[in-house]
Amino acid sequence: MKNLLLTLLIVGLAYSCNTSKKAPKSDTVDSEKSTAQVGDTLKISNDALEYEIIIIEPGFNTWLVSQAKPEGFYEQTYLENRNIRYVSEWNTRVSQPNRYNPNLYELRIDYQQGIDYGYDVNYKLYNYFIFFQNNYKQNLLGGRVPIN
């Protein structure tokens, strides 16, 4: 890939168990691929748009399949708007390791408003933020944290 526009690498706690799960294949766009690898890794990429998102988080794949709202439940515009807000707060927390746990907020997310990352990336990124907040008792935007 020429340009890596979006990378999210979240590493679970060192003592977390490693399991191998297969994520359901997305049939929305042929160029989009979704695969889970050893260690609960989820990779979503689209060569045509030259982006990639990698999520390494024990339990996320299982949660995504079993508890998240199904694909198509949210409009892409809704997901994009929420992701812009979540990413902004996430990156703020990454830049303040003395205030926020640097083990939870390790890497910045390069997600830019106005770029069409497609439904698959927006859906999985949004759901990762929901999973993360519930799993680690964090509240990125204030107010009520969605359960799924």
Secondary structure, 3 states (H helix, E strand, C coil): CCCCCCCCCCCCCCCCCCCCCCCCCCCCCCCEEEEEECCCEEEEEECCCCEEEEEECCCHHHHHHHCCCCCCCCCHHHHHHHHHHHHHHHHHHHCCCCCCCCCCCCCCCCCCCCCCCCHHHHHHHHHHHHHHHHHHCCCCCCCCCCCC
